[in-house]
Amino acid sequence: MKSILVIGNGMVGYKFCEKFVAKEAAENFKITVFGEEPRPAYDRVHLSEFFENGDAKALEMAPRSWYEENNIELITNERVTDIHRTSKTITTINDKTFSYDYLVLATGSSAFVPPIKGVEKKGVFVYRTIEDLEGMMSFADALKKKNPNAKAAVLGGGLLGLEAGKAVMDMGLEPHIVEFAPKLMPRQLDARSSKVLQLKLESIGLNIHLSKATNQILGDETITGMEFGEDDVLDVEMLVVSAGIRPRDELGKTCGLEMGNRGGIVVNNKMQTSDEAIYAIGEVALYNQMIYGLVAPGYDMAGVAVDQIIGKSETLMPVDIDMSTKLKLIGVDVASFGEPFMPATKGNSIIFEDKTQHLYKRINVSLDGKTLLGGILVGDASDYNMLHQVYLNGMPIPEDSAQLILPATEGGAFGSALDLPDEAQVCSCESVTKGAICSSITDGGCNNLADVISETKVTTGCGGCKPMVVDLVNETLKSLGKEVKETICEHFEYTRQELFGIIKVKKLKTFDEAVDACGKGDGCEICKPLVASIFASLYNDTANKEEVIQDSNDKFLANIQRNGTYSVVPRIPGGEITPEKLIVIGEVGKKYNLYTKITGGQRIDLFGAQLKDLPAIWKELIDAGFESGHAYGKSLRTVKSCVGSSWCRYGMDDSVGFAIELESRYKGLRSPHKFKGGVSACIRECAEARGKDFGIIAVEGGWNLYVGGNGGATPRHAQLLAEQIDNETVIKYLDRFFMYYIRTAAPLMRTSTWLDKLEGGIEQLKKIVIDDSLNIVKELETEMQDLVDAYQCEWKQAIENDDMVSRFQHFVNSEATDDNIVFVPMREQKQPSAWN
């Protein structure tokens, strides 16, 4: 048997082994793998997840038993020190010698540590291995015991630097990102998209410092700060260096292989080095004068090396390497593909930007407008997979190419994922095509997404292709007449509608009860808020009951703003308010120095409240007769009204009175998404009722009731449900409509989308709500009345419970406030200080 030695047991080294043992020729070779770390290969792409669970095993690419089962000798905790090319042997640090027929260098890279004075001090870490993370966590724990308000900096604002920033946040330290360049992610993003990303990251608590050149690390033996200039110092007690990577190419240098001028072992398109018996793959390999730091090219290199060794000499690395990538950085979508930066002489750029939603989309198209050349997405990368495929496959684009990035229109600009050519590479990490995915179902016997993943390994790399894979699997199953079931997440193998029914029948009351009875694991950021919403929709549980499973806004019963302060929005039903209550709001705004604004929904919004002040502000408002306006919840926001027949000469009914009645009835009602209402006293529609989830317009003989409308980025007129009905019938139909929507809608689905997807549309809804075709209207009415009767004001509930009040403080172990919040004057009021 011929001997293959693989030096390096990272992701690419493991992938070489996995691809090799899948070949029939593998039985003619003996593979030995050397790993410098004490554990088998693990997933560095998702390294930050270690902070969430501390489970190194969960990151393993494969257990030790996998190597044994495939006749691979795995030697860990053993560094290779020398390669002897003449004798075809290698030597390890323990003076052990191994011979080879083929040698594969997969040594990867190490963290680049700039030569900054003082960088060797205690408290300075690199972000590269599980051992690095364990050291950081131990140091952070000791720091927080001494100083609950300790600060930590990350040197580097690239991909890994922002991941490290998330790690610092997860450790409970105040995070600061320090970047030499004038923008974040300088290799992937243009200036405008980088600014949008910066604003979003700052809004969730990261402090960003750009154009900073670090002169030295301050402190004696332990870091106390970073100096950028004579009077420019950042006080921090911990530093994580994430300033780039350097190839681990020392073995290539010492054995005389051809090297790049700036490092890396030179390889050809067969992944061979200057020695035909030695291959280099992954981040140690210099191909096309480039080091490729993404996992997908590394996996492709591994596949080429495998085929070359077993004799399939026709397998070569392509000349052009696709560097497109999609990531979720600290919960923020970031993606770039093709040519993200492009000179005007080559094509035109189309940009969509919405700073209020922290969205930026840019596509670059050819001068003739027929070809997509690349693009950048920040904040919403849901269209990345299709855009990437359009770019890769040279697919035609709409005549108005702006449709590719503008807010979704009916039917979208792309069509079905099944329209892609079979050779389209959907999963670049594992080189899986659209044809392979579909044929695994049509010809291979796969019946669901899990089967396809097991068969093809699609989505098991970075995971960025999963949305498109889900679409392909679902569409293929539907084309075969098979049932498609979209589950909530890996912890609950049910749709929201199914889980709603199970929780209702079993009378489950807590998240732990739900996951024990019909789920698995500990839950995630998808299923926890969803289950909380179901409890609220069934029992009118407030967000205070299990605050740990709520979204951040629900947890604190207020909307967090871009500088970390909160807004307070008391309910003002129908927009009707007494002078006395107006005075109270003015006094509260003045006392707590809050920015005050009348909203588009007939309420008064108070901005800039610090977390610790929320209970006190709520108490003053509650004492004056106010209650929570639920501006933070997936619940009723407002019922907007015109002035109505009380004052208006055109008014045909009391729109204000009816709006107050409806808002008072449905206040606090939790649902799959937020919903809004409007009541207009005549067809002049001053309340814009037909742009709401439910709208009521006065006509001769009563009210016309409309449902399923929507404003915002995808405006939709509400559709007529019933004509010329009285107040009592309006409420009856609305009770039925809301409860049926709550029972059957998918998570975060607005009523307009839900109605579009309802088979039979508005006519089917009329049969259910008005004609009782399902024989459930009495049940729906009873359920709604139970929720109305169970209503409690969340603000009042919170301030009357000492345990609940204790969560409204900036720091867990201190009563100190956040002294980094800075305001500046604006039109006789104030606003958060602008970011540099």
VOGU-3710 file (C-alpha; in Angstrom, 3 decimals, decimal comma):
1> mksilvigng> 0,000/0,000/0,000  1,153/3,512/-0,741  1,445/5,909/2,174  -0,145/9,356/2,324  0,804/11,694/5,169  -1,496/14,646/5,797  0,110/17,391/7,894  -2,636/19,485/9,398  -6,003/18,374/10,729  -8,093/21,470/10,228
11> mvgykfcekf> -11,234/21,716/8,121  -9,387/21,323/4,795  -7,170/18,474/6,045  -10,260/16,645/7,266  -12,062/17,299/3,966  -9,145/15,714/2,072  -9,567/12,561/4,196  -13,344/12,527/3,752  -13,121/12,897/-0,021  -10,341/10,301/-0,256
21> vakeaaenfk> -12,100/7,501/1,650  -15,150/7,978/-0,608  -13,061/6,821/-3,599  -12,867/3,148/-4,589  -9,099/3,458/-4,919  -8,788/4,393/-1,222  -8,179/0,749/-0,262  -4,777/0,952/-1,984  -3,538/3,732/0,314  -2,733/4,154/3,983
31> itvfgeeprp> -3,498/7,652/5,349  -1,859/9,092/8,456  -2,977/12,532/9,712  -0,985/14,791/12,043  -2,759/17,437/14,089  -0,954/20,006/16,226  -3,985/20,562/18,457  -5,083/17,963/21,033  -8,439/17,271/19,359  -9,804/16,068/16,002
41> aydrvhlsef> -10,687/18,596/13,291  -13,373/21,098/14,195  -15,413/23,776/12,466  -13,600/27,117/12,691  -16,290/28,853/10,611  -18,705/28,535/13,534  -16,079/28,950/16,262  -18,027/31,726/18,015  -20,757/29,203/18,894  -18,342/27,849/21,505
51> fengdakale> -19,162/30,904/23,622  -22,837/29,945/23,627  -22,504/26,357/24,827  -18,826/25,680/25,632  -19,201/22,370/23,820  -16,096/21,607/21,734  -17,599/18,273/20,674  -20,443/20,070/18,912  -17,890/21,703/16,591  -16,136/18,469/15,624
61> maprswyeen> -16,094/17,653/11,919  -16,020/13,958/12,867  -15,234/12,015/16,076  -12,053/9,954/16,509  -14,083/6,841/15,822  -14,677/8,050/12,246  -10,956/7,984/11,523  -10,670/4,467/12,968  -13,659/3,210/10,964  -12,033/4,493/7,766
71> nielitnerv> -8,569/3,090/8,530  -7,043/6,530/9,028  -4,385/6,912/11,713  -4,997/10,177/13,541  -2,057/11,523/15,559  -3,010/14,608/17,566  -0,919/16,898/19,773  2,075/16,136/17,574  3,774/18,863/15,540  5,743/17,939/12,415
81> tdihrtskti> 9,106/19,730/12,501  10,930/18,644/9,332  10,359/17,279/5,839  13,182/15,272/4,278  12,386/15,284/0,570  15,276/13,066/-0,532  14,306/10,182/1,757  10,583/11,013/1,602  10,269/11,102/5,373  9,042/13,559/7,997
91> ttindktfsy> 10,108/14,069/11,607  7,869/15,138/14,516  8,704/17,166/17,604  9,034/13,881/19,518  11,719/12,659/17,068  9,372/10,146/15,433  9,955/9,445/11,751  7,331/8,558/9,132  7,815/7,793/5,442  5,515/8,812/2,613
101> dylvlatgss> 4,771/8,264/-1,023  2,609/11,396/-1,103  2,691/14,278/1,341  -0,253/16,688/1,721  0,420/19,981/3,494  -2,803/21,322/5,027  -1,189/23,367/7,786  -3,546/26,298/7,240  -2,708/29,668/8,724  -2,022/31,387/12,004
111> afvppikgve> -3,253/34,693/13,330  -1,146/37,639/12,221  0,021/39,656/15,225  1,315/43,083/14,181  4,684/44,108/15,681  3,160/46,533/18,189  5,128/47,476/21,275  3,682/45,687/24,312  1,647/43,111/22,370  3,157/40,360/24,533
121> kkgvfvyrti> 1,426/41,650/27,674  -0,982/39,532/29,688  -4,574/39,995/28,526  -3,698/40,041/24,806  -5,142/37,095/22,870  -5,537/35,857/19,311  -8,836/34,474/18,010  -7,976/31,241/16,252  -8,408/27,998/18,246  -10,659/26,550/20,932
131> edlegmmsfa> -7,724/26,855/23,337  -7,539/30,582/22,513  -11,234/30,899/23,337  -10,888/28,993/26,607  -8,058/31,333/27,647  -10,143/34,392/26,753  -13,141/33,148/28,734  -11,054/32,400/31,824  -9,382/35,827/31,689  -12,724/37,584/31,150
141> dalkkknpna> -14,298/35,838/34,137  -11,462/37,050/36,371  -11,773/40,567/34,922  -15,496/40,828/35,629  -15,003/39,826/39,253  -12,663/42,787/39,682  -14,587/45,194/37,461  -18,148/44,435/36,278  -17,787/47,260/33,708  -14,582/45,947/32,139
151> kaavlgggll> -13,844/46,827/28,516  -12,212/44,699/25,826  -11,005/45,660/22,366  -10,660/43,711/19,138  -7,847/44,730/16,816  -9,246/44,268/13,327  -12,594/45,073/11,714  -12,677/42,295/9,141  -14,767/39,118/9,160  -12,955/37,460/12,056
161> gleagkavmd> -12,644/40,744/13,946  -16,400/41,252/13,988  -16,893/37,638/15,077  -14,413/38,330/17,876  -16,454/41,413/18,786  -19,478/39,166/19,210  -17,333/36,898/21,410  -16,402/39,858/23,616  -20,102/40,752/23,980  -20,964/37,149/24,842
171> mglephivef> -18,355/37,227/27,605  -20,112/40,195/29,203  -17,428/42,796/28,429  -17,938/46,187/26,820  -16,810/45,611/23,203  -14,650/47,954/21,099  -13,615/47,265/17,492  -10,397/48,990/16,391  -9,720/49,054/12,628  -6,773/50,612/10,777
181> apklmprqld> -8,812/51,179/7,590  -11,476/53,910/7,330  -14,256/51,276/7,035  -15,270/47,852/8,328  -14,704/44,745/6,201  -12,585/46,716/3,700  -12,052/43,701/1,414  -15,745/42,875/1,017  -17,695/46,131/1,354  -17,750/49,541/-0,256
191> arsskvlqlk> -17,827/52,692/1,860  -21,624/53,065/1,947  -22,404/49,443/2,782  -19,683/49,464/5,430  -21,299/52,535/7,001  -24,698/50,807/7,098  -23,094/47,790/8,775  -21,348/50,088/11,243  -24,605/51,813/12,184  -26,307/48,471/12,744
201> lesiglnihl> -23,471/47,076/14,873  -23,305/50,246/16,943  -27,058/50,069/17,515  -26,639/46,675/19,194  -23,787/47,715/21,436  -20,462/47,546/19,569  -18,209/50,578/19,764  -16,413/51,120/16,440  -13,094/52,999/16,099  -11,927/53,466/12,484
211> skatnqilgd> -8,697/54,823/10,969  -6,783/53,897/14,133  -3,115/52,886/13,979  -2,106/51,326/17,291  1,296/52,619/18,448  1,618/50,582/21,631  -0,166/48,475/24,233  -0,228/50,253/27,590  0,285/48,684/30,999  3,068/47,047/32,981
221> etitgmefge> 2,683/43,270/32,845  -1,045/43,372/31,976  -2,786/45,476/29,332  -4,496/48,657/30,527  -5,108/50,369/27,217  -4,188/51,068/23,600  -2,406/54,207/22,436  -3,086/55,494/18,906  -1,433/58,886/19,220  -0,082/61,209/21,841
231> ddvldvemlv> -3,498/62,164/23,189  -5,506/59,342/21,666  -5,894/56,456/24,126  -8,517/53,745/24,567  -8,694/52,283/28,072  -9,252/48,518/27,834  -8,335/45,581/30,042  -8,288/42,900/27,366  -7,354/42,786/23,680  -8,215/40,232/21,008
241> vsagirprde> -5,980/40,439/17,936  -7,760/39,581/14,704  -5,698/41,509/12,175  -5,495/38,891/9,439  -3,794/35,565/8,826  -0,402/34,303/7,753  0,087/30,922/6,046  1,754/28,243/8,176  4,404/27,671/5,530  7,515/27,113/7,660
251> lgktcglemg> 7,789/23,447/6,643  7,869/24,464/2,979  10,616/26,997/3,642  12,867/24,634/5,592  12,641/21,823/3,009  13,279/24,092/0,045  9,899/24,209/-1,724  9,151/27,177/-3,973  7,622/29,974/-1,876  5,738/33,144/-2,621
261> nrggivvnnk> 7,427/36,507/-2,053  4,995/37,284/0,775  4,577/33,736/2,021  2,610/30,679/1,025  3,754/27,518/-0,774  3,450/27,856/-4,540  1,174/25,234/-6,170  0,030/24,529/-9,717  -3,508/23,693/-10,853  -2,958/20,091/-9,697
271> mqtsdeaiya> -2,228/21,435/-6,178  1,307/20,119/-6,527  4,203/22,065/-5,045  7,591/22,301/-6,739  8,050/18,707/-5,506  5,624/16,460/-7,421  5,189/14,165/-4,410  4,114/17,030/-2,149  0,731/18,765/-2,370  -0,434/21,890/-0,550
281> igevalynqm> -4,101/22,741/0,040  -6,065/25,386/1,922  -4,647/28,595/3,381  -1,013/27,443/3,152  -1,260/27,107/-0,653  -0,374/30,036/-2,920  -2,416/29,569/-6,094  -2,602/32,261/-8,780  -0,404/34,357/-6,436  -3,315/34,339/-3,943
291> iyglvapgyd> -3,991/32,872/-0,521  -7,702/31,996/-0,399  -9,081/32,410/3,100  -12,528/30,905/2,455  -13,454/27,315/3,183  -14,984/26,583/-0,251  -11,767/27,013/-2,296  -9,947/24,934/0,326  -12,428/22,101/-0,097  -12,063/22,312/-3,889
301> magvavdqii> -8,283/22,099/-3,496  -8,696/19,000/-1,329  -10,815/17,363/-4,035  -8,269/18,147/-6,756  -5,403/16,713/-4,667  -7,410/13,538/-3,996  -8,094/12,965/-7,698  -4,504/13,685/-8,700  -3,125/11,172/-6,188  -5,456/8,372/-7,310
311> gksetlmpvd> -4,641/9,054/-10,962  -7,528/11,229/-12,205  -5,159/13,727/-13,756  -7,926/15,560/-15,646  -9,230/17,130/-12,390  -7,711/20,610/-12,122  -8,340/23,761/-10,098  -10,117/26,406/-12,186  -8,222/29,550/-13,029  -10,931/31,826/-11,590
321> idmstklkli> -11,902/31,246/-7,962  -15,307/32,521/-6,854  -14,800/34,541/-3,673  -18,493/35,229/-3,134  -19,551/34,858/0,476  -22,568/35,218/2,730  -22,332/35,442/6,492  -24,402/36,431/9,481  -22,218/38,680/11,603  -23,650/39,189/15,089
331> gvdvasfgep> -27,091/38,533/13,663  -26,581/40,869/10,682  -26,652/39,523/7,107  -23,587/40,470/5,059  -22,888/39,152/1,564  -20,847/39,988/-1,515  -20,559/38,193/-4,836  -18,830/38,513/-8,158  -17,210/41,912/-8,496  -18,415/43,925/-5,481
341> fmpatkgnsi> -16,318/46,946/-6,543  -16,405/47,887/-10,203  -15,097/50,809/-12,265  -17,671/52,866/-14,139  -15,945/51,999/-17,419  -17,006/48,347/-17,029  -20,604/48,678/-15,922  -23,236/50,495/-13,895  -24,150/50,190/-10,229  -27,692/50,220/-8,842
351> ifedktqhly> -28,021/50,949/-5,134  -30,931/50,589/-2,722  -30,349/51,974/0,777  -32,678/52,257/3,771  -30,823/53,580/6,805  -33,875/53,307/9,037  -33,801/49,529/8,534  -29,991/49,291/8,223  -30,360/47,921/4,674  -27,938/48,345/1,780
361> krinvsldgk> -28,107/46,534/-1,555  -25,881/47,150/-4,542  -25,714/45,291/-7,820  -23,286/45,882/-10,663  -24,570/45,258/-14,178  -22,872/45,368/-17,579  -23,028/48,544/-19,634  -25,686/46,997/-21,895  -27,803/46,138/-18,826  -28,014/42,435/-19,690
371> tllggilvgd> -25,494/40,799/-17,347  -25,140/40,768/-13,561  -21,480/41,265/-12,612  -21,560/41,319/-8,803  -22,981/43,013/-5,765  -23,100/43,686/-2,035  -25,932/43,018/0,459  -26,027/44,245/4,060  -28,918/43,799/6,488  -30,978/41,535/4,225
381> asdynmlhqv> -29,204/38,854/2,183  -32,301/36,731/1,541  -31,827/37,157/-2,223  -28,112/36,315/-2,161  -28,435/32,725/-3,350  -30,488/33,603/-6,418  -28,368/36,658/-7,252  -25,244/34,531/-6,906  -26,657/31,901/-9,254  -27,722/34,520/-11,792
391> ylngmpiped> -24,143/35,844/-11,714  -22,454/32,417/-11,889  -24,610/31,077/-14,690  -24,918/34,238/-16,769  -28,705/34,039/-16,490  -30,802/36,825/-18,063  -31,864/39,667/-15,799  -34,990/41,868/-15,989  -34,956/44,800/-18,395  -35,357/46,970/-15,303
401> saqlilpate> -32,485/45,405/-13,358  -33,369/47,467/-10,269  -36,153/44,919/-9,656  -33,447/42,520/-8,448  -32,887/44,517/-5,255  -35,976/46,652/-4,782  -38,488/45,529/-2,119  -40,296/42,394/-3,219  -43,055/42,675/-5,780  -45,792/40,178/-6,515
411> ggafgsaldl> -44,104/37,010/-7,783  -40,614/38,506/-7,293  -37,986/39,141/-9,963  -36,411/35,694/-9,968  -39,006/32,989/-10,495  -38,506/29,489/-9,117  -35,198/28,009/-7,973  -36,049/25,089/-10,268  -35,403/27,406/-13,227  -31,660/27,196/-12,511
421> pdeaqvcsce> -29,617/24,980/-14,850  -28,766/21,546/-13,416  -25,059/22,372/-13,437  -25,536/25,454/-11,240  -23,376/25,021/-8,138  -25,683/25,694/-5,192  -23,337/24,666/-2,367  -19,826/25,941/-3,068  -18,392/24,472/0,165  -19,237/20,916/-0,923
431> svtkgaicss> -19,444/21,550/-4,697  -23,060/20,337/-4,895  -25,071/21,274/-7,964  -28,779/21,950/-8,349  -29,039/18,755/-10,418  -27,467/16,649/-7,651  -29,887/18,043/-5,085  -32,967/17,424/-7,217  -31,886/13,981/-8,426  -31,248/12,862/-4,854
441> itdggcnnla> -35,037/13,195/-4,496  -36,243/12,112/-7,942  -33,769/9,245/-8,362  -32,083/8,705/-5,015  -34,979/8,119/-2,655  -34,552/11,206/-0,446  -37,882/12,355/1,015  -37,021/15,514/2,937  -34,344/18,115/3,605  -32,556/15,969/6,198
451> dvisetkvtt> -32,277/13,102/3,720  -30,832/15,404/1,061  -28,284/16,847/3,489  -27,236/13,357/4,574  -26,919/12,203/0,959  -25,139/15,210/-0,567  -23,633/17,049/2,465  -25,172/20,234/1,096  -25,454/23,091/3,701  -22,922/21,402/6,032
461> gcggckpmvv> -20,202/23,991/5,314  -20,895/27,662/5,966  -24,659/27,082/5,668  -25,223/30,101/3,410  -26,886/28,006/0,710  -29,596/26,612/2,985  -32,475/28,933/1,899  -31,998/27,955/-1,748  -31,607/24,270/-0,863  -34,872/24,398/1,097
471> dlvnetlksl> -36,613/25,944/-1,929  -35,190/23,315/-4,277  -36,169/20,437/-1,996  -39,685/21,774/-1,451  -40,302/22,564/-5,108  -38,986/19,165/-6,211  -41,137/17,328/-3,666  -44,191/19,306/-4,772  -43,498/18,457/-8,423  -43,656/14,781/-7,419
481> gkevketice> -46,966/15,295/-5,621  -45,417/14,824/-2,182  -46,338/16,741/0,945  -43,967/19,528/1,949  -43,745/20,379/5,611  -41,914/23,518/6,712  -40,818/23,056/10,315  -39,998/25,808/12,781  -36,385/24,880/13,457  -34,246/21,921/14,481
491> hfeytrqelf> -35,771/21,941/17,968  -39,418/21,599/16,892  -40,275/19,353/13,930  -43,633/21,089/13,428  -45,081/24,058/11,619  -46,206/26,964/13,785  -49,830/25,945/13,230  -49,140/22,376/14,379  -47,184/23,522/17,432  -49,975/25,979/18,289
501> giikvkklkt> -52,441/23,077/18,314  -50,191/20,803/20,376  -49,565/23,460/23,029  -53,282/24,221/23,182  -54,383/20,576/23,503  -51,676/19,623/26,017  -52,173/22,897/27,941  -48,426/23,533/28,033  -47,581/26,723/29,891  -43,766/27,152/29,824
511> fdeavdacgk> -41,025/26,821/27,241  -39,405/23,951/29,153  -42,723/22,098/29,177  -43,082/22,648/25,414  -39,581/21,485/24,486  -39,865/18,460/26,809  -43,274/17,478/25,457  -42,791/17,973/21,734  -39,283/19,241/20,994  -35,634/18,571/21,649
521> gdgceickpl> -32,537/20,413/22,774  -32,534/23,783/24,533  -34,189/25,967/21,898  -32,806/28,858/19,851  -33,470/32,474/18,873  -36,055/31,275/16,326  -38,242/28,995/18,410  -38,079/30,745/21,787  -39,829/33,992/20,731  -42,217/31,941/18,576
531> vasifaslyn> -43,281/29,752/21,509  -43,577/32,862/23,684  -45,912/34,331/21,060  -48,045/31,174/21,065  -48,383/31,292/24,857  -49,443/34,942/24,614  -51,948/34,144/21,872  -53,432/31,264/23,882  -53,355/32,577/27,437  -52,514/36,301/27,019
541> dtankeeviq> -49,299/35,688/28,945  -47,330/38,916/29,110  -43,668/39,111/28,133  -42,830/39,317/31,837  -43,691/35,671/32,527  -40,655/34,185/30,757  -38,539/37,158/29,788  -35,555/34,952/28,845  -37,379/33,589/25,759  -38,478/36,985/24,430
551> dsndkflani> -36,961/39,122/21,701  -34,860/41,953/23,144  -37,563/44,619/22,743  -40,214/42,457/24,417  -37,783/41,564/27,193  -37,478/45,219/28,207  -41,010/46,250/27,121  -39,525/49,034/24,998  -37,790/49,557/21,655  -34,000/49,850/21,845
561> qrngtysvvp> -32,652/52,803/19,849  -29,391/53,273/17,975  -27,398/54,514/20,983  -28,629/51,888/23,441  -31,394/53,982/25,005  -35,091/53,099/24,797  -38,333/54,654/23,641  -41,495/54,866/25,728  -44,850/54,855/23,899  -47,962/55,017/26,075
571> ripggeitpe> -51,237/53,913/24,515  -53,558/56,707/23,344  -56,615/54,882/21,945  -57,995/56,561/18,848  -55,554/59,429/19,312  -57,979/61,003/21,807  -56,278/62,533/24,838  -57,233/65,020/27,557  -55,209/68,182/28,226  -54,387/66,799/31,681
581> klivigevgk> -52,796/63,668/30,176  -50,924/65,747/27,613  -49,452/67,778/30,466  -48,300/64,572/32,203  -46,525/63,367/29,077  -44,867/66,778/28,764  -43,785/66,694/32,408  -42,327/63,190/32,054  -40,467/64,149/28,881  -39,077/67,244/30,602
591> kynlytkitg> -38,131/65,440/33,834  -36,216/62,646/32,081  -34,940/64,867/29,229  -36,575/62,765/26,497  -36,868/63,565/22,801  -40,607/63,845/22,070  -42,371/63,106/18,804  -45,961/62,604/17,663  -45,990/59,387/15,636  -47,848/58,543/12,436
601> gqridlfgaq> -50,122/56,326/14,513  -51,652/59,027/16,742  -49,378/58,497/19,714  -46,574/60,387/21,434  -43,165/58,708/21,456  -40,582/59,571/24,111  -37,012/58,718/23,046  -33,733/58,478/24,927  -34,784/56,761/28,152  -32,011/54,880/29,914
611> lkdlpaiwke> -32,778/51,314/30,917  -32,726/52,046/34,652  -35,265/54,873/34,258  -37,935/52,845/32,436  -39,811/51,605/35,563  -39,916/55,126/37,066  -41,176/56,621/33,789  -43,821/53,928/33,478  -45,025/54,537/37,031  -45,609/58,229/36,432
621> lidagfesgh> -47,499/57,497/33,232  -49,555/54,691/34,807  -50,469/56,913/37,754  -51,872/59,370/35,199  -54,015/56,676/33,575  -51,753/55,543/30,752  -50,681/51,992/29,945  -48,219/50,259/27,617  -48,745/51,017/23,938  -47,051/47,711/22,956
631> aygkslrtvk> -44,983/49,550/20,349  -42,304/46,874/20,857  -44,469/43,768/20,461  -45,795/41,532/17,720  -49,244/42,709/18,677  -51,773/45,458/18,026  -50,017/48,784/17,517  -52,733/51,384/16,920  -56,210/51,875/15,523  -55,921/55,125/13,633
641> scvgsswcry> -58,982/57,299/13,200  -60,119/60,514/11,587  -61,979/63,045/13,714  -65,351/61,497/12,751  -68,919/62,707/12,902  -68,384/64,382/16,269  -66,712/67,314/14,505  -66,342/66,680/10,772  -69,102/67,873/8,440  -68,540/64,880/6,153
651> gmddsvgfai> -68,444/62,260/8,928  -71,081/59,550/8,724  -70,296/57,881/12,073  -68,285/58,210/15,273  -64,915/56,908/14,009  -62,985/58,025/17,100  -65,359/56,290/19,492  -65,284/53,055/17,494  -61,482/53,210/17,138  -61,161/53,561/20,912
661> elesrykglr> -63,506/50,598/21,441  -61,542/48,395/19,028  -58,133/49,399/20,360  -59,279/48,795/23,921  -60,570/45,360/22,935  -57,505/44,119/21,047  -54,741/45,875/23,016  -52,004/43,477/24,027  -53,230/40,772/21,659  -50,088/38,858/20,561
671> sphkfkggvs> -49,984/37,393/17,082  -47,524/36,036/14,476  -46,665/39,630/13,535  -47,656/43,161/14,460  -50,965/44,451/13,110  -52,588/47,850/12,740  -56,091/49,152/12,237  -57,899/52,203/10,943  -61,412/53,652/11,189  -62,606/56,290/8,696
681> acirecaear> -65,918/58,067/9,101  -66,491/58,387/5,362  -65,116/57,286/2,013  -62,656/60,198/2,004  -60,522/57,784/4,040  -58,593/60,248/6,206  -57,542/57,405/8,535  -56,047/55,441/5,614  -57,987/52,392/6,795  -57,405/50,360/3,631
691> gkdfgiiave> -53,650/50,460/4,177  -54,005/48,582/7,468  -54,316/44,955/8,566  -57,941/45,769/9,283  -59,853/48,850/8,202  -63,397/50,080/8,744  -65,048/52,752/6,615  -68,447/54,286/7,352  -70,981/54,104/4,508  -74,743/54,449/4,212
701> ggwnlyvggn> -76,221/51,668/6,332  -73,208/50,851/8,532  -69,538/49,981/8,129  -67,534/48,306/5,355  -64,913/45,971/6,847  -61,591/45,439/5,034  -58,754/43,059/6,016  -55,251/42,130/4,883  -53,840/45,558/4,046  -50,272/46,681/4,559
711> ggatprhaql> -48,184/49,825/4,273  -44,391/50,004/4,411  -42,078/48,634/1,718  -44,739/46,364/0,196  -47,982/48,374/0,295  -51,176/46,412/-0,206  -54,796/47,530/-0,161  -56,998/45,676/2,316  -59,749/43,562/0,755  -63,460/43,866/1,427
721> laeqidnetv> -64,693/41,217/3,865  -68,201/42,512/4,632  -70,435/45,495/3,714  -72,892/47,675/5,636  -72,583/45,922/8,985  -73,152/47,360/12,447  -70,614/47,789/15,275  -71,439/44,475/16,913  -71,009/42,539/13,672  -67,707/44,273/12,917
731> ikyldrffmy> -66,351/43,109/16,275  -67,706/39,601/15,780  -66,071/39,254/12,365  -62,817/40,777/13,576  -62,685/38,370/16,536  -63,021/35,454/14,136  -60,547/36,908/11,629  -57,842/37,579/14,208  -58,111/34,209/15,927  -58,044/32,307/12,637
741> yirtaaplmr> -54,987/34,308/11,568  -53,287/33,646/14,900  -54,003/29,927/14,615  -52,802/29,423/11,051  -50,202/32,033/10,051  -46,505/31,234/9,794  -44,011/32,988/12,103  -43,542/36,715/11,351  -46,139/36,635/8,571  -48,214/39,804/8,194
751> tstwldkleg> -51,926/39,470/7,482  -51,453/40,627/3,880  -49,000/37,824/3,103  -51,106/35,313/5,022  -54,217/36,252/3,029  -52,252/35,999/-0,227  -51,172/32,475/0,696  -54,597/31,365/1,940  -55,979/28,946/-0,626  -59,079/30,568/-2,075
761> gieqlkkivi> -58,033/34,015/-0,795  -60,652/36,490/0,389  -63,565/34,367/-0,825  -62,377/31,433/1,276  -61,905/33,769/4,251  -65,501/34,984/3,872  -66,722/31,380/3,974  -64,784/30,714/7,180  -65,435/33,987/9,017  -68,948/34,823/7,858
771> ddslnivkel> -70,523/31,543/6,695  -68,783/29,354/9,314  -67,825/26,757/6,700  -65,412/25,104/9,158  -67,898/25,191/12,045  -65,379/26,953/14,324  -66,634/30,531/14,708  -68,101/30,020/18,199  -64,780/28,577/19,318  -62,887/31,503/17,784
781> etemqdlvda> -65,164/34,042/19,473  -64,790/32,339/22,858  -60,999/32,235/22,538  -60,886/35,938/21,727  -63,107/36,865/24,660  -60,869/34,827/26,989  -57,863/36,812/25,778  -59,667/40,119/26,169  -60,681/39,202/29,737  -57,113/38,117/30,605
791> yqcewkqaie> -55,450/41,382/29,553  -52,858/42,916/31,893  -50,705/45,994/31,356  -47,127/44,735/31,121  -45,650/47,984/32,419  -47,867/47,902/35,518  -47,095/44,241/36,075  -43,361/44,917/35,858  -43,185/47,869/38,260  -45,219/46,042/40,920
801> nddmvsrfqh> -42,775/43,106/41,060  -39,312/43,658/42,573  -37,811/40,708/40,720  -39,029/42,093/37,408  -37,793/45,604/38,198  -34,299/44,236/38,880  -33,756/43,363/35,227  -33,994/47,008/34,195  -30,394/47,966/34,915  -27,437/48,379/32,590
811> fvnseatddn> -25,067/46,048/34,395  -25,824/42,784/36,171  -23,534/43,404/39,142  -23,680/47,172/39,409  -26,206/50,000/39,636  -24,003/52,244/37,500  -25,409/53,814/34,352  -23,964/53,748/30,866  -21,695/56,799/30,779  -20,910/56,317/27,079
821> ivfvpmreqk> -24,318/57,599/25,967  -23,907/61,064/24,472  -26,619/63,378/23,156  -26,309/66,557/21,072  -28,838/69,370/20,496  -31,353/69,079/17,636  -34,153/71,576/16,866  -34,640/72,609/20,524  -34,523/68,952/21,627  -31,747/66,318/21,386
831> qpsawn> -30,564/63,323/19,414  -27,842/60,678/19,892  -24,374/61,909/19,057  -23,404/61,116/15,472  -20,881/58,361/14,867  -17,497/59,263/13,463
//
